[in-house]
Amino acid sequence: MTTHYNPAISEEPRYQVTQSIERETKESILDWLDSIGRLVVPSHR
């Protein structure tokens, strides 16, 4: 079996507190979806 190294995947012990990832911007998820053209606004019937 070949073992591959992937730095994006890591494993931490179950009861160890993990570090949080700081966001670069304070943009909301709705603002982000709108900025990339993926925000779908439901139409009222």
N, C-alpha and C positions, 0 to 999 in steps of 0.2 A: 504494500500500500504506500502511495506517495503522500507525504505530508507537505501541505502548502502553508505559507505564512500570509495571513491577511490582517494587517494592522487595524482595519475597521471593525473587526470582531475581537472582542476580548471577554474574558470570563473573570468574575469577581466572586469571592466567597459569599454565600447567601446572607450572612449576618453582618457583612462589612458595609459601612456607609460609603457610597460612591460619590465621586465628585460630579457636580453639575456642569453643564456646558453653557458658557456665557454666550448670549446672542449679540451679534454685532449691531443690530438695529432694534428699535422698539416697535417694529411694524407688526400689526395684528395679522392673523391668518386671513381675514377678509381683505385687508389691504394688499397682502401678498398675492392672493388669488386674482384680485382685480388687476394688479400690475402685470401679471403674466397672461392675462386674457382668459383665465379659467373660471372666473366668477360667473355663476349661472343664477340669474335673478328669476324667481318664479313669476309667471304672468298670472294676474288675477282674472278670474272668469266671471 
